[in-house]
Amino acid sequence: MVRIFQILAVVLAGAAAFLFWRGDSDMTFVVAVLAACSFFLSIRYQMKARIDERIAAAENVAADAEDNDEQNTST
């Protein structure tokens, strides 16, 4: 999903540059805004993936610590 939004952002930025070169300022603005939204959506998905990885790692560490406590008390 991240790569899709990154590629879309680059394509839309290129389209905005082309429209700016042609002098179509209204469409340039619209396409540039869409490019910026696509860029920030890619950043959002990257951050969400990192947060989910950290939560999963923290849960694994907690589960491992709990297992170690159980093993230590049973011996």
C-alpha positions as CSV (number, residue, x, y, z in Angstrom):
1,M,0.0,0.0,0.0
2,V,2.9,2.3,0.8
3,R,4.5,1.9,-2.6
4,I,1.2,2.5,-4.4
5,F,0.8,5.8,-2.7
6,Q,4.4,6.8,-3.3
7,I,4.2,5.9,-7.0
8,L,0.9,7.8,-7.2
9,A,2.4,10.8,-5.5
10,V,5.3,10.9,-8.0
11,V,3.0,10.5,-11.0
12,L,0.7,13.2,-9.8
13,A,3.6,15.5,-9.1
14,G,4.8,15.0,-12.6
15,A,1.3,15.7,-13.9
16,A,1.2,18.9,-11.9
17,A,4.5,20.0,-13.3
18,F,3.3,19.4,-16.8
19,L,0.1,21.3,-16.2
20,F,2.1,24.1,-14.6
21,W,4.2,24.2,-17.7
22,R,1.1,24.4,-19.9
23,G,-0.2,27.3,-17.8
24,D,-3.3,25.5,-16.5
25,S,-3.2,26.8,-12.9
26,D,-6.5,25.5,-11.7
27,M,-5.8,21.9,-12.7
28,T,-2.2,22.3,-11.4
29,F,-3.5,23.1,-8.0
30,V,-6.0,20.2,-7.9
31,V,-3.4,17.7,-9.1
32,A,-0.7,19.1,-6.7
33,V,-3.1,18.7,-3.8
34,L,-3.8,15.1,-4.8
35,A,-0.1,14.4,-5.0
36,A,0.4,15.9,-1.5
37,C,-2.4,13.8,-0.1
38,S,-1.0,10.7,-1.7
39,F,2.4,11.5,-0.2
40,F,1.1,12.0,3.3
41,L,-1.1,8.8,3.1
42,S,2.1,6.8,2.3
43,I,3.8,8.3,5.4
44,R,0.7,7.5,7.4
45,Y,0.7,3.8,6.3
46,Q,4.5,3.6,7.1
47,M,4.0,5.0,10.6
48,K,1.0,2.6,11.2
49,A,3.1,-0.4,10.2
50,R,5.9,0.6,12.5
51,I,3.5,1.1,15.4
52,D,1.9,-2.3,14.8
53,E,5.4,-3.9,14.7
54,R,6.3,-2.3,18.0
55,I,3.1,-3.3,19.7
56,A,3.5,-6.9,18.5
57,A,7.1,-6.9,19.7
58,A,6.1,-5.6,23.1
59,E,3.4,-8.2,23.4
60,N,5.9,-10.9,22.5
61,V,8.3,-9.6,25.1
62,A,5.5,-9.6,27.8
63,A,4.5,-13.1,26.9
64,D,8.1,-14.3,27.1
65,A,8.5,-12.7,30.4
66,E,5.3,-14.3,31.7
67,D,6.4,-17.7,30.5
68,N,9.8,-17.3,32.2
69,D,8.1,-16.3,35.5
70,E,5.9,-19.4,35.3
71,Q,8.9,-21.7,34.7
72,N,10.8,-20.1,37.5
73,T,8.0,-20.6,40.0
74,S,7.2,-24.2,39.0
75,T,10.8,-25.4,39.7
